[in-house]
């Protein structure tokens, strides 16, 4: 739980650094990371509860 809070606290700061370094391309970087995470979530197999 603590690592997630640290990541959430650092995210705006890191995105600001990306904006300074890459400019508008930082939005593409952010979009690509989000799309990649979504695609990875779609590869996780669904587990259904089967009653015997």
C-alpha positions as CSV (number, residue, x, y, z in Angstrom):
1,X,0.0,0.0,0.0
2,X,2.8,2.4,0.8
3,X,4.6,2.0,-2.6
4,X,1.3,2.9,-4.4
5,X,1.0,6.1,-2.3
6,X,4.6,7.0,-3.1
7,X,4.0,6.5,-6.8
8,X,0.8,8.6,-6.7
9,X,2.7,11.3,-4.9
10,X,5.5,11.3,-7.4
11,X,3.4,11.1,-10.5
12,X,2.7,14.8,-11.0
13,X,6.3,15.7,-10.3
14,X,7.6,13.1,-12.7
15,X,5.1,14.2,-15.4
16,X,6.3,17.8,-14.9
17,X,9.9,16.7,-15.5
18,X,8.8,14.8,-18.6
19,X,7.0,18.0,-19.9
20,X,10.2,20.0,-19.3
21,X,12.4,17.5,-21.1
22,X,10.1,16.3,-23.9
23,X,7.5,19.1,-24.3
24,X,4.3,18.0,-25.9
25,X,5.8,14.6,-26.6
26,X,5.3,13.8,-22.9
27,X,1.6,13.5,-23.6
28,X,2.3,10.8,-26.2
29,X,4.6,9.1,-23.7
30,X,1.8,9.2,-21.1
31,X,-0.8,7.9,-23.6
32,X,1.5,5.1,-24.7
33,X,2.1,4.0,-21.1
34,X,-1.6,4.0,-20.4
35,X,-2.5,2.1,-23.5
36,X,0.2,-0.4,-22.8
37,X,-1.1,-0.9,-19.3
38,X,-4.6,-1.4,-20.7
39,X,-3.4,-4.0,-23.2
40,X,-1.6,-5.9,-20.5
41,X,-4.7,-6.0,-18.4
42,X,-6.6,-7.5,-21.3
43,X,-4.1,-10.3,-21.5
44,X,-4.9,-11.5,-18.0
45,X,-7.2,-14.5,-18.2
46,X,-10.6,-14.2,-16.6
47,X,-11.3,-16.6,-13.7
48,X,-14.9,-17.6,-13.4
49,X,-16.5,-19.3,-10.5
50,X,-17.7,-22.7,-11.6
51,X,-20.1,-24.5,-9.4
52,X,-19.8,-28.3,-9.4
